[in-house]
Amino acid sequence: MVLLLKSSRDIKKVKDLLAEKQSKKKFDAKKFCGVLKVNEDALTIQQRLRDEWD
């Protein structure tokens, strides 16, 4: 994001403008917690996937 500032604006107005432009969308990772059920250790899965590159 690019925000052009004129030097005549005071700091409070600039901070207010920046606060308005903040991203409204946020990723909620908690809703995915516990969704994937695996019977294998996560570290073992990760190592197996990394070994596929060799």
C-alpha positions as CSV (number, residue, x, y, z in Angstrom):
1,M,0.0,0.0,0.0
2,V,1.3,3.5,-0.9
3,L,0.0,6.5,0.9
4,L,1.1,10.0,-0.3
5,L,1.5,12.5,2.4
6,K,1.5,16.2,2.1
7,S,3.8,18.1,4.5
8,S,0.9,20.4,5.6
9,R,-1.0,17.5,7.3
10,D,-0.5,17.1,11.0
11,I,0.5,13.8,12.6
12,K,-2.8,13.0,14.1
13,K,-4.6,13.2,10.8
14,V,-2.0,11.0,9.2
15,K,-2.3,8.3,11.9
16,D,-6.1,8.4,11.5
17,L,-5.8,7.9,7.8
18,L,-3.4,5.0,8.3
19,A,-5.8,3.4,10.8
20,E,-8.6,3.6,8.3
21,K,-6.6,1.9,5.6
22,Q,-5.5,-1.1,7.7
23,S,-6.5,-4.4,6.2
24,K,-10.0,-5.5,7.4
25,K,-9.5,-9.1,6.3
26,K,-7.6,-11.3,8.8
27,F,-7.0,-15.0,8.6
28,D,-8.5,-16.9,11.5
29,A,-6.2,-20.0,11.9
30,K,-8.0,-21.1,15.0
31,K,-11.0,-22.4,13.1
32,F,-8.7,-25.0,11.4
33,C,-7.1,-26.2,14.7
34,G,-7.7,-29.9,15.1
35,V,-9.3,-30.4,11.7
36,L,-6.7,-32.6,10.2
37,K,-6.5,-36.0,11.8
38,V,-3.3,-37.9,11.3
39,N,-2.1,-41.2,12.8
40,E,1.5,-40.5,12.2
41,D,3.9,-38.1,14.1
42,A,4.0,-34.7,12.4
43,L,7.8,-34.6,12.5
44,T,8.0,-38.0,10.7
45,I,5.6,-36.7,8.0
46,Q,7.7,-33.5,7.6
47,Q,10.9,-35.5,7.2
48,R,9.3,-37.9,4.7
49,L,8.1,-34.9,2.6
50,R,11.5,-33.3,2.7
51,D,13.2,-36.5,1.6
52,E,11.1,-36.6,-1.6
53,W,13.3,-33.8,-3.0
54,D,16.4,-36.0,-2.9
